[in-house]
Amino acid sequence: MNPEILLIEDDDSLNLSVSLKLEKEGYTVQSAFSIKEAESLYRTCNISLIICDISLPDGNGLALLREIKECA
């Protein structure tokens, strides 16, 4: 089973290009375009790594990462 990466990026083209590159390198990528989507994917998937944009449409990516770290 490939490591799963959670990519949180609201720019469609950037999200797609990063996802494709990571998948080409053998990773499984779960893409989220908002904090709400990211939280749902984080709860339901076996995430090994998170790559996160700072400025998202529904909040701050750094705040999300702090929250996840505190709950881990």
Number of C-alpha atoms within 10 A of each C-alpha: 6 10 12 18 22 22 22 22 25 19 11 10 10 11 17 14 11 16 20 15 12 15 15 10 9 13 16 18 21 18 20 21 19 20 22 13 12 22 13 11 16 17 9 9 12 13 16 11 12 16 14 22 18 16 13 17 13 10 13 15 21 14 12 17 15 11 11 12 9 8 7 6
